[in-house]
Amino acid sequence: MMVAQEDVEAASGLECELLGKWGSFGWWLQVFLGCVCLVSLVGKRFTDKVRRPWKVWFFDTAKQGTQALMNHVINIGLSMGFGEWLAVDADPCNWYWINMSLDCTLGVAIMFLLLRLLQCVYRSKLVARPELARCGHYGDPPDTKIFLRQLLDWQALVFVQKLMLAALVINFRASMAWTSTALLGWLDDFPRAKLVVVMVLMPLILNVFALWTADSFLQAKTNDSEEVQVRESLVAGIPAVVGRDVPALHAQEEDDSIMSFQEWKRKTSQPPRARLTELTSI
């Protein structure tokens, strides 16, 4: 009977340990999760239509890596705090799952809107700093100072987002605690399995989705609208023989596996008239 009681106490102790001692099971789970998320962003680089140079990709990825670390630390603190302060029957593992799920779904949408709002502020007549609104552009060659400025802006937006999500959780704590208990309650008797689900399986799916989505609006955009203008000009005023060369040109661009920074910059920021001149000279 005493041994059984000790096993129950040990299980209940593991149940709410999001981290545990240094080098414990929870720490290794988080290292594994971080490595998988990094590999997913490397894979996304090779699927982009215009492949970013490694330094530009590193700058874009560093923003999300810093955000992920900041979110993780804040989520652990909030989860432990909510488990103690809020008069709701939910353990820290459940609260962590709630915070993480909100970060990777609603939080991504909030970050997109906040980033667009910040860009509008930079472009406004009051601030008149449109160069600061060019997310993903770091100069030629890429400048660490420009990156650090964008990183600071991004982390400030992350902090605002966390305040908004924390207020949402506090206001709807009862319904959110009930939902987490309904979905995760069957794992209460299996603390290690619950830790894997809360710290690896669910974050793996949601974080990869969030990272890929955020990376799409953090990186410098190819000027699709400018390409449309070039195509329209080709159709309107240039012989059709030139237009027939356009698909071949784009096919050649997509086949290039190695690209210099200057070539990448030309593809992403070349003015329409320059592109038109280049095409007509074929």
Backbone bond lengths (Angstrom), bond angles and torsions (degrees), N, CA, C in turn:
res aa  C-N    CA-C-N  psi(-1)  N-CA   C-N-CA  omega(-1)  CA-C   N-CA-C  phi
1 M - - - 1.466 - - 1.532 110.53 -
2 M 1.324 116.66 -40.95 1.458 119.85 -179.49 1.527 110.70 -66.37
3 V 1.349 116.68 -38.70 1.460 120.23 178.81 1.515 110.52 -64.30
4 A 1.341 116.50 -41.90 1.464 120.43 178.73 1.517 110.95 -62.81
5 Q 1.333 116.61 -40.50 1.467 120.40 178.85 1.526 110.66 -63.22
6 E 1.350 116.37 -39.85 1.461 119.69 178.60 1.521 111.36 -65.47
7 D 1.360 116.58 -37.30 1.462 119.89 178.51 1.514 111.12 -64.52
8 V 1.350 116.15 -40.15 1.460 120.07 178.92 1.520 110.46 -63.87
9 E 1.345 116.60 -43.63 1.460 119.82 179.65 1.531 111.15 -64.73
10 A 1.346 116.21 -38.00 1.465 119.02 178.76 1.508 110.89 -65.80
11 A 1.336 116.17 -41.22 1.464 119.73 179.36 1.503 111.26 -64.48
12 S 1.348 116.12 -42.22 1.458 118.62 179.90 1.518 111.13 -66.90
13 G 1.356 117.23 -29.77 1.453 119.56 176.77 1.510 111.93 -69.25
14 L 1.355 116.92 -38.77 1.451 120.29 178.18 1.512 112.40 -71.94
15 E 1.304 116.65 -25.95 1.456 121.27 -171.59 1.519 112.23 -58.07
16 C 1.310 116.65 -38.28 1.456 120.16 -174.31 1.529 112.78 -107.74
17 E 1.325 118.37 7.64 1.456 120.83 -179.07 1.524 109.76 -84.21
18 L 1.320 115.48 98.54 1.458 119.35 177.96 1.521 111.21 -73.64
19 L 1.323 117.47 -31.73 1.460 121.23 -179.68 1.527 111.79 -114.55
20 G 1.324 116.54 -56.07 1.449 119.64 -174.97 1.516 111.18 75.85
21 K 1.325 116.38 -165.52 1.457 121.01 179.93 1.522 110.56 -72.50
22 W 1.339 114.63 156.41 1.463 120.23 179.89 1.536 109.99 -58.76
23 G 1.338 116.54 129.14 1.452 121.63 -178.83 1.509 114.19 86.54
24 S 1.333 117.60 4.43 1.457 120.72 -179.75 1.527 110.70 -78.39
25 F 1.322 115.47 -178.24 1.461 122.10 -176.03 1.524 111.67 -58.19
26 G 1.332 117.49 -42.61 1.463 121.03 -178.37 1.520 112.94 -63.31
27 W 1.332 117.28 -36.63 1.466 120.29 179.24 1.525 111.47 -65.53
28 W 1.328 117.00 -44.03 1.459 120.21 -179.80 1.519 111.50 -65.69
29 L 1.318 116.99 -34.17 1.463 119.78 176.74 1.524 110.74 -62.01
30 Q 1.319 116.86 -40.67 1.468 120.09 -178.79 1.524 111.76 -70.99
31 V 1.338 117.31 -35.68 1.468 120.06 175.38 1.523 110.11 -62.53
32 F 1.320 116.32 -43.30 1.465 120.66 178.33 1.521 110.91 -61.64
33 L 1.327 116.95 -44.34 1.462 121.03 179.62 1.523 111.06 -61.84
34 G 1.324 117.12 -43.75 1.460 120.35 179.38 1.515 112.24 -61.94
35 C 1.329 117.37 -40.85 1.468 120.49 179.41 1.520 111.44 -65.07
36 V 1.326 117.08 -41.83 1.465 120.07 179.96 1.523 110.78 -64.78
37 C 1.323 117.52 -41.55 1.467 120.65 179.03 1.531 111.01 -63.61
38 L 1.340 116.78 -39.68 1.467 119.88 178.17 1.522 110.78 -64.55
39 V 1.331 116.68 -43.65 1.463 120.29 178.69 1.525 110.83 -61.96
40 S 1.334 117.19 -36.06 1.465 119.78 179.43 1.521 111.45 -64.44
41 L 1.338 117.65 -36.53 1.466 120.29 178.01 1.528 111.43 -72.16
42 V 1.337 116.92 -34.07 1.466 119.40 173.91 1.525 109.64 -62.68
43 G 1.337 115.95 -43.25 1.458 119.31 177.80 1.511 112.55 -62.60
44 K 1.330 116.99 -37.68 1.464 119.55 179.17 1.520 111.13 -63.98
45 R 1.324 117.25 -35.21 1.468 119.46 179.00 1.522 111.01 -57.63
46 F 1.330 117.05 -38.37 1.459 120.53 -177.70 1.527 112.53 -79.59
47 T 1.325 117.57 -8.83 1.464 120.17 176.50 1.522 112.50 -100.18
48 D 1.339 117.94 -8.00 1.463 120.52 179.74 1.522 110.44 -66.70
49 K 1.324 115.65 145.48 1.463 120.95 179.04 1.515 110.61 -61.32
50 V 1.323 117.41 -45.65 1.462 122.99 174.41 1.524 107.08 -113.06
51 R 1.310 116.52 112.06 1.458 121.29 -173.75 1.524 110.72 -76.55
52 R 1.327 115.69 127.67 1.461 120.70 -179.63 1.526 111.79 -75.67
53 P 1.341 117.51 145.08 1.470 118.95 170.26 1.525 109.65 -58.90
54 W 1.332 115.92 155.48 1.462 119.59 -174.46 1.520 112.60 -60.99
55 K 1.334 117.66 -36.50 1.461 119.38 -178.84 1.521 110.76 -67.76
56 V 1.333 117.15 -41.40 1.466 120.69 177.34 1.522 109.63 -65.15
57 W 1.335 116.60 -43.41 1.466 120.38 177.66 1.523 110.36 -60.43
58 F 1.335 117.88 -40.80 1.466 120.83 179.29 1.521 111.02 -62.89
59 F 1.327 117.37 -42.32 1.460 120.00 178.25 1.531 110.61 -61.55
60 D 1.340 117.34 -45.82 1.465 120.64 179.04 1.525 111.09 -62.14
61 T 1.330 116.04 -42.49 1.464 120.35 -178.24 1.524 111.61 -70.43
62 A 1.336 117.13 -34.09 1.465 120.49 179.85 1.524 111.32 -62.34
63 K 1.335 117.23 -33.38 1.469 119.79 176.50 1.521 110.21 -60.61
64 Q 1.333 116.16 -46.27 1.459 119.49 -178.05 1.521 111.63 -73.43
65 G 1.343 117.03 -33.55 1.456 118.86 177.06 1.518 112.00 -63.84
66 T 1.333 115.96 -42.69 1.467 120.00 176.88 1.518 110.79 -65.28
67 Q 1.325 116.27 -39.98 1.463 120.11 177.45 1.527 110.97 -62.68
68 A 1.345 117.13 -44.37 1.462 120.65 -178.98 1.526 111.16 -62.16
69 L 1.332 116.68 -41.86 1.466 119.89 178.09 1.522 110.92 -64.58
70 M 1.327 116.55 -43.61 1.461 121.02 179.77 1.529 110.51 -63.50
71 N 1.341 116.79 -45.16 1.463 120.40 179.11 1.521 111.31 -62.25
72 H 1.333 116.06 -41.35 1.458 120.05 -177.29 1.526 111.20 -63.48
73 V 1.317 116.31 -46.56 1.468 120.27 -179.95 1.527 110.74 -63.79
74 I 1.345 116.55 -44.98 1.465 120.01 179.92 1.519 110.67 -64.86
75 N 1.342 117.17 -40.82 1.463 120.37 -179.00 1.521 111.74 -64.07
76 I 1.321 117.13 -40.08 1.468 119.50 177.74 1.527 110.18 -64.65
77 G 1.333 116.95 -44.07 1.459 119.77 177.94 1.517 112.53 -62.64
78 L 1.341 116.45 -45.22 1.463 119.92 178.76 1.522 111.43 -64.70
79 S 1.337 116.86 -40.32 1.465 120.17 -177.79 1.519 111.23 -63.62
80 M 1.316 116.42 -44.78 1.467 119.26 177.66 1.523 110.87 -66.80
81 G 1.339 116.34 -38.80 1.460 119.42 178.71 1.514 112.59 -66.95
82 F 1.343 116.57 -44.08 1.465 119.80 178.84 1.522 110.84 -62.16
83 G 1.345 116.75 -38.08 1.460 119.97 179.98 1.515 112.57 -63.55
84 E 1.336 117.54 -27.40 1.462 120.94 -178.67 1.525 112.70 -97.54
85 W 1.337 117.26 -36.99 1.462 120.38 -170.40 1.525 113.40 -90.68
86 L 1.333 116.10 -37.96 1.462 118.50 -175.93 1.517 110.17 -82.94
87 A 1.320 115.45 133.00 1.463 121.19 -178.01 1.524 109.55 -80.45
88 V 1.345 115.62 61.13 1.461 121.86 -179.05 1.520 107.66 -134.83
89 D 1.327 115.71 140.46 1.459 120.90 -176.97 1.531 110.16 -81.04
90 A 1.331 116.51 85.15 1.467 122.23 176.29 1.523 108.07 -154.86
91 D 1.347 116.41 133.46 1.460 119.25 -178.05 1.528 110.64 -84.55
92 P 1.340 117.80 168.97 1.468 120.84 -177.55 1.524 114.05 -57.60
93 C 1.349 117.47 -31.88 1.468 119.08 177.81 1.521 110.58 -61.39
94 N 1.325 115.99 -42.33 1.468 119.65 178.33 1.520 111.08 -64.38
95 W 1.332 116.90 -42.88 1.470 119.86 179.86 1.525 111.26 -65.16
96 Y 1.330 116.65 -36.56 1.463 118.73 177.76 1.525 110.31 -64.02
97 W 1.315 116.38 -42.03 1.471 120.39 178.44 1.524 110.70 -60.98
98 I 1.340 117.00 -40.41 1.469 120.68 178.59 1.526 110.42 -63.35
99 N 1.328 116.81 -50.44 1.465 120.44 -178.24 1.521 112.06 -62.22
100 M 1.333 116.22 -43.10 1.456 120.11 -179.44 1.526 111.59 -65.49
101 S 1.328 116.98 -41.07 1.464 120.55 179.43 1.525 111.34 -63.68
102 L 1.321 116.83 -40.59 1.465 119.98 177.85 1.526 111.25 -66.84
103 D 1.331 117.19 -39.73 1.471 120.51 178.71 1.521 111.48 -57.73
104 C 1.327 116.36 -42.70 1.467 121.43 -171.88 1.522 113.63 -87.02
105 T 1.311 118.68 -5.32 1.468 120.84 -179.94 1.529 109.78 -120.63
106 L 1.308 116.00 -81.92 1.461 120.25 179.19 1.524 111.27 -62.98
107 G 1.328 116.51 -35.60 1.461 119.94 -179.03 1.519 113.24 -62.35
108 V 1.337 117.57 -36.11 1.468 120.66 178.42 1.523 110.46 -64.11
109 A 1.329 116.51 -43.35 1.467 120.11 178.04 1.529 111.00 -63.25
110 I 1.334 116.73 -40.74 1.467 120.10 178.42 1.525 110.49 -63.21
111 M 1.339 117.36 -42.18 1.460 120.56 179.21 1.522 111.28 -62.82
112 F 1.314 117.09 -39.35 1.469 120.55 178.42 1.524 110.58 -62.03
113 L 1.331 116.43 -46.01 1.464 120.41 -179.36 1.528 111.26 -67.24
114 L 1.330 117.08 -40.73 1.466 119.94 178.85 1.529 111.35 -64.59
115 L 1.331 116.61 -39.45 1.464 119.83 178.65 1.523 110.95 -64.62
116 R 1.323 116.88 -43.38 1.461 119.90 178.46 1.527 110.75 -64.67
117 L 1.327 117.05 -38.24 1.461 120.67 177.51 1.524 110.62 -63.71
118 L 1.332 117.04 -43.47 1.464 120.39 178.61 1.524 110.98 -63.09
119 Q 1.321 116.98 -39.46 1.464 120.00 178.16 1.522 111.22 -64.39
120 C 1.322 116.77 -38.68 1.470 119.94 176.70 1.526 111.13 -64.20
121 V 1.331 116.19 -38.06 1.466 119.90 178.09 1.521 110.34 -64.09
122 Y 1.328 117.62 -44.42 1.467 120.68 179.35 1.528 111.75 -63.31
123 R 1.335 116.82 -32.64 1.468 120.05 -178.41 1.524 112.63 -85.57
124 S 1.315 117.41 -10.12 1.461 120.54 -177.02 1.526 111.00 -68.30
125 K 1.328 116.27 160.28 1.463 121.19 179.41 1.524 111.42 -67.00
126 L 1.329 116.60 -26.68 1.458 119.95 -179.15 1.528 111.50 -66.79
127 V 1.326 117.13 -42.31 1.466 121.54 -179.33 1.526 110.99 -93.61
128 A 1.329 116.16 -45.35 1.476 122.02 176.21 1.525 112.47 55.34
129 R 1.339 116.04 48.18 1.470 120.85 175.15 1.528 109.00 -128.28
130 P 1.324 118.24 64.61 1.470 120.10 -175.73 1.520 113.39 -62.24
131 E 1.338 118.23 -24.71 1.468 119.65 -179.63 1.527 111.72 -65.26
132 L 1.349 116.83 -25.36 1.462 120.04 178.92 1.524 112.10 -77.11
133 A 1.319 116.95 -13.43 1.463 120.92 -178.92 1.521 112.61 -87.19
134 R 1.322 118.38 -2.93 1.464 121.86 -176.58 1.524 109.63 -86.75
135 C 1.308 116.04 79.74 1.462 121.73 -178.07 1.532 109.94 -66.51
136 G 1.316 115.93 131.21 1.457 120.81 179.34 1.508 114.53 91.38
137 H 1.346 117.97 -8.35 1.465 122.17 175.80 1.530 107.99 -99.21
138 Y 1.321 116.77 122.78 1.461 121.19 -174.48 1.524 113.36 -119.19
139 G 1.317 117.88 15.87 1.454 121.01 179.40 1.513 112.08 92.95
140 D 1.329 115.83 176.45 1.457 122.54 -178.44 1.530 108.95 -131.86
141 P 1.340 117.84 103.88 1.465 127.96 -0.71 1.523 111.61 -74.99
142 P 1.337 118.45 169.11 1.467 120.63 -178.77 1.522 112.06 -54.26
143 D 1.327 114.83 129.18 1.465 122.04 -174.91 1.527 109.72 -105.53
144 T 1.332 115.72 129.23 1.465 120.56 -179.65 1.522 111.59 -63.71
145 K 1.327 118.40 -33.81 1.462 121.03 -179.79 1.528 111.13 -64.25
146 I 1.330 116.56 -41.32 1.467 119.66 177.60 1.522 109.78 -64.54
147 F 1.335 116.15 -41.11 1.461 120.05 178.10 1.524 111.36 -61.09
148 L 1.329 117.33 -44.85 1.461 120.40 -179.09 1.519 111.35 -63.38
149 R 1.332 117.60 -35.44 1.463 120.27 177.11 1.525 110.10 -65.05
150 Q 1.328 117.17 -45.14 1.462 120.14 178.45 1.526 111.37 -66.65
151 L 1.328 116.70 -36.01 1.463 120.27 177.47 1.523 110.70 -63.34
152 L 1.325 117.25 -41.78 1.462 121.15 178.24 1.524 110.70 -63.09
153 D 1.326 116.92 -43.88 1.466 120.35 177.44 1.522 110.84 -59.85
154 W 1.332 116.47 -44.72 1.463 120.73 -176.82 1.529 111.30 -64.80
155 Q 1.322 117.77 -42.84 1.459 120.02 -179.71 1.525 111.80 -69.08
156 A 1.331 116.97 -31.52 1.468 119.52 174.69 1.526 110.13 -63.90
157 L 1.336 116.45 -39.93 1.464 120.10 177.03 1.523 110.92 -66.53
158 V 1.331 116.95 -37.25 1.467 120.57 177.39 1.525 110.31 -61.48
159 F 1.317 117.15 -41.54 1.464 120.87 179.72 1.525 110.87 -63.46
160 V 1.335 116.85 -42.36 1.467 120.45 177.32 1.521 109.96 -63.16
161 Q 1.321 116.32 -42.09 1.464 119.92 178.90 1.521 111.57 -61.03
162 K 1.341 117.64 -42.31 1.457 120.56 -179.49 1.522 111.44 -65.29
163 L 1.323 117.61 -36.41 1.463 120.08 176.04 1.524 110.80 -62.62
164 M 1.328 116.73 -42.70 1.460 120.88 -179.72 1.527 110.92 -65.06
165 L 1.334 117.21 -43.56 1.463 120.29 -178.95 1.525 111.43 -70.32
166 A 1.333 117.64 -36.55 1.467 120.13 177.48 1.521 110.80 -63.97
167 A 1.332 116.53 -40.88 1.467 119.96 177.03 1.521 110.59 -63.47
168 L 1.338 116.61 -37.62 1.467 120.35 178.30 1.524 111.11 -64.37
169 V 1.326 117.01 -43.81 1.464 120.82 -179.68 1.521 110.87 -64.39
170 I 1.324 117.28 -42.26 1.465 120.42 -179.26 1.525 110.98 -64.62
171 N 1.320 117.15 -41.54 1.467 120.52 -178.70 1.522 112.50 -68.70
172 F 1.337 116.89 -32.62 1.471 120.49 -177.95 1.526 110.33 -116.35
173 R 1.324 116.70 36.03 1.458 121.44 -174.11 1.525 112.58 -62.80
174 A 1.310 117.94 -37.63 1.467 119.83 -176.68 1.523 111.37 -65.90
175 S 1.332 116.66 -48.96 1.465 119.98 -178.81 1.524 111.35 -67.62
176 M 1.331 117.29 -36.96 1.463 119.72 179.44 1.521 111.13 -69.94
177 A 1.321 117.48 -39.03 1.463 120.42 177.33 1.523 110.52 -64.44
178 W 1.325 116.89 -39.77 1.471 120.28 178.37 1.524 110.59 -64.13
179 T 1.327 116.99 -42.16 1.466 120.79 -179.95 1.520 111.14 -63.68
180 S 1.326 116.85 -45.04 1.466 119.60 -179.39 1.523 111.44 -65.33
181 T 1.333 116.98 -38.12 1.462 120.25 178.36 1.520 110.83 -66.64
182 A 1.332 116.53 -39.49 1.461 120.21 179.34 1.526 111.69 -64.79
183 L 1.326 117.13 -35.59 1.462 120.57 -176.99 1.523 113.27 -87.21
184 L 1.332 117.06 -30.51 1.461 120.35 -174.67 1.520 113.71 -113.19
185 G 1.332 117.59 -5.34 1.462 120.31 -175.19 1.515 113.83 -60.95
186 W 1.339 117.60 -30.16 1.466 120.22 -178.66 1.529 112.41 -68.53
187 L 1.336 116.82 -11.55 1.464 120.72 179.11 1.525 113.04 -97.02
188 D 1.329 117.55 2.43 1.465 120.08 -176.73 1.525 112.52 -60.40
189 D 1.329 117.28 -31.64 1.462 120.82 179.95 1.527 112.51 -83.50
190 F 1.316 117.20 -2.77 1.470 122.03 -179.68 1.530 108.57 -128.52
191 P 1.340 116.96 75.29 1.468 120.67 -171.20 1.525 114.14 -58.97
192 R 1.342 117.61 -39.03 1.464 118.77 179.70 1.528 111.14 -68.93
193 A 1.313 116.52 -40.31 1.464 119.92 177.32 1.524 110.49 -63.29
194 K 1.324 116.38 -39.29 1.464 119.79 178.22 1.521 110.68 -64.99
195 L 1.330 116.52 -38.53 1.457 120.20 178.56 1.526 110.70 -63.73
196 V 1.340 116.86 -39.21 1.466 120.60 178.10 1.523 110.60 -64.83
197 V 1.332 117.12 -43.17 1.465 120.71 -179.63 1.522 110.84 -65.31
198 V 1.342 116.33 -45.25 1.467 120.91 -174.79 1.526 112.01 -74.37
199 M 1.335 117.10 -36.66 1.466 120.51 -172.89 1.523 114.20 -100.46
200 V 1.359 118.37 -14.13 1.465 119.61 -176.43 1.524 112.48 -128.29
201 L 1.329 117.80 -62.33 1.463 120.03 -170.35 1.524 112.30 -61.86
202 M 1.330 116.93 -55.55 1.462 119.43 179.44 1.525 112.35 -66.51
203 P 1.351 119.35 -45.39 1.469 118.40 176.67 1.523 112.92 -61.44
204 L 1.342 117.44 -32.49 1.462 119.87 -179.55 1.523 110.81 -62.14
205 I 1.320 116.31 -47.79 1.466 120.34 -179.54 1.522 110.91 -67.72
206 L 1.323 116.28 -49.48 1.465 120.04 -174.96 1.527 112.01 -71.42
207 N 1.334 117.37 -38.24 1.463 119.58 -178.79 1.518 112.11 -68.43
208 V 1.323 117.97 -39.77 1.466 119.83 177.48 1.522 110.03 -61.89
209 F 1.333 116.61 -42.72 1.467 120.05 176.34 1.526 111.04 -60.83
210 A 1.338 116.57 -46.98 1.467 120.49 -178.02 1.527 111.51 -66.28
211 L 1.337 117.39 -41.23 1.462 120.81 -178.98 1.524 111.72 -64.75
212 W 1.318 116.78 -44.37 1.465 120.19 179.75 1.522 110.85 -65.89
213 T 1.331 116.28 -40.84 1.466 119.37 -179.51 1.522 110.82 -66.14
214 A 1.330 116.92 -47.83 1.464 120.04 -179.79 1.523 111.55 -65.23
215 D 1.329 117.25 -36.59 1.463 120.07 179.11 1.526 111.30 -62.77
216 S 1.326 116.37 -29.87 1.464 120.23 -179.34 1.522 112.12 -66.91
217 F 1.342 117.88 -32.65 1.466 118.05 179.06 1.529 112.81 -104.46
218 L 1.340 117.62 -0.46 1.461 120.07 173.20 1.526 112.29 -89.11
219 Q 1.324 116.99 -31.04 1.458 119.57 -177.04 1.519 111.02 -79.14
220 A 1.345 115.27 159.12 1.463 120.87 177.68 1.519 109.14 -64.34
221 K 1.322 115.53 138.03 1.454 120.87 -175.71 1.521 111.16 -88.92
222 T 1.321 115.41 143.64 1.458 119.24 165.26 1.514 107.06 -74.56
223 N 1.310 116.69 142.85 1.463 121.24 -173.07 1.522 110.16 -83.15
224 D 1.338 115.22 80.51 1.458 119.63 -179.08 1.515 111.58 -60.32
225 S 1.353 116.70 -38.67 1.458 119.40 -179.11 1.521 111.02 -63.99
226 E 1.331 116.77 -34.28 1.448 120.10 178.55 1.526 111.02 -70.19
227 E 1.326 116.99 -37.45 1.453 119.17 177.36 1.516 110.87 -64.33
228 V 1.339 116.13 -36.62 1.457 119.19 176.68 1.517 110.39 -61.88
229 Q 1.345 116.96 -41.93 1.461 119.83 178.41 1.522 110.99 -61.77
230 V 1.325 117.76 -40.66 1.457 120.94 179.03 1.518 110.51 -62.63
231 R 1.332 116.44 -44.69 1.457 119.79 -179.15 1.530 111.07 -63.79
232 E 1.356 115.45 -41.33 1.460 118.32 179.04 1.528 111.08 -63.64
233 S 1.345 117.07 -38.48 1.457 120.25 178.49 1.517 111.06 -65.92
234 L 1.325 116.29 -37.95 1.456 119.60 178.33 1.520 111.27 -62.24
235 V 1.322 115.66 -43.39 1.457 119.61 -179.12 1.515 111.02 -68.27
236 A 1.337 117.53 -37.26 1.462 120.88 -173.06 1.521 112.98 -78.40
237 G 1.356 118.64 -42.64 1.454 117.97 -168.79 1.494 117.29 -131.17
238 I 1.339 119.77 8.53 1.449 121.02 -176.56 1.520 108.48 -127.35
239 P 1.327 119.54 142.03 1.458 121.60 -178.69 1.521 112.26 -53.08
240 A 1.332 114.44 150.54 1.461 120.33 -175.10 1.515 112.58 -64.46
241 V 1.338 118.00 -22.52 1.455 119.17 -179.61 1.519 111.27 -62.23
242 V 1.354 116.57 -32.65 1.461 119.57 176.58 1.514 110.56 -69.06
243 G 1.322 116.15 -42.14 1.450 120.06 -179.97 1.509 112.65 -60.24
244 R 1.343 117.00 -31.99 1.459 119.41 -179.23 1.522 111.80 -69.97
245 D 1.343 116.68 -19.60 1.460 119.69 179.45 1.523 112.80 -83.25
246 V 1.328 117.41 -14.49 1.464 120.56 -176.62 1.517 112.62 -62.17
247 P 1.361 120.96 -47.77 1.466 119.30 178.88 1.520 112.42 -59.10
248 A 1.345 116.46 -39.09 1.461 118.69 179.58 1.517 111.26 -64.08
249 L 1.345 115.58 -38.44 1.458 119.78 178.73 1.515 111.13 -62.54
250 H 1.342 116.79 -45.76 1.462 120.11 179.84 1.519 111.29 -67.35
251 A 1.334 117.18 -35.39 1.461 119.50 177.42 1.515 111.02 -63.69
252 Q 1.343 115.89 -39.11 1.454 119.86 177.58 1.520 110.89 -65.13
253 E 1.338 117.17 -39.70 1.453 120.75 179.56 1.514 111.20 -64.03
254 E 1.347 117.00 -40.73 1.450 120.42 -177.57 1.521 111.53 -70.61
255 D 1.370 117.22 -25.78 1.453 120.20 -178.64 1.517 112.65 -79.27
256 D 1.320 118.56 -14.61 1.456 121.14 -178.95 1.519 109.63 -69.92
257 S 1.310 118.07 114.23 1.464 121.35 -178.69 1.515 112.53 -88.67
258 I 1.350 117.25 -22.35 1.454 121.44 179.41 1.514 108.12 -121.79
259 M 1.308 116.29 130.58 1.454 120.16 -174.52 1.522 109.37 -139.08
260 S 1.317 116.71 133.92 1.456 120.81 175.85 1.515 109.94 -74.51
261 F 1.343 115.78 164.68 1.459 118.78 178.84 1.516 110.95 -63.44
262 Q 1.346 117.09 -39.52 1.461 119.65 -179.51 1.521 111.13 -62.68
263 E 1.343 116.98 -39.77 1.466 120.02 178.88 1.515 110.64 -66.77
264 W 1.342 116.99 -41.66 1.472 120.55 178.79 1.516 110.49 -62.82
265 K 1.338 116.61 -42.49 1.458 119.93 179.80 1.526 110.92 -63.44
266 R 1.355 115.96 -39.75 1.459 118.88 179.52 1.524 111.24 -61.85
267 K 1.332 116.82 -38.82 1.453 120.69 -178.14 1.523 111.88 -70.24
268 T 1.347 116.68 -31.98 1.461 119.53 -173.21 1.511 114.38 -94.64
269 S 1.329 118.45 -20.74 1.462 118.82 -173.25 1.517 113.97 -134.03
270 Q 1.327 118.31 12.97 1.453 119.70 -179.23 1.519 110.48 -71.48
271 P 1.342 119.14 133.87 1.461 120.83 178.97 1.518 111.39 -65.50
272 P 1.334 117.68 154.45 1.463 121.70 -177.52 1.517 112.49 -58.07
273 R 1.330 118.42 -40.69 1.462 120.36 -176.34 1.525 110.73 -65.25
274 A 1.351 115.97 -38.24 1.459 118.99 178.74 1.515 111.03 -65.60
275 R 1.351 115.21 -40.23 1.458 118.57 177.91 1.530 110.60 -63.87
276 L 1.310 116.48 -40.12 1.452 120.77 -179.31 1.519 110.48 -63.86
277 T 1.341 116.87 -41.68 1.462 121.06 178.41 1.518 110.76 -62.58
278 E 1.355 115.37 -40.60 1.458 119.52 179.73 1.518 111.46 -63.74
279 L 1.322 116.37 -41.20 1.457 120.18 -178.23 1.521 111.70 -69.46
280 T 1.330 116.52 -38.91 1.461 119.62 -177.52 1.514 112.16 -71.26
281 S 1.341 117.77 -18.18 1.456 120.52 -179.16 1.515 112.69 -84.59
282 I 1.338 116.93 -0.86 1.469 120.54 -178.83 1.535 110.22 -70.19
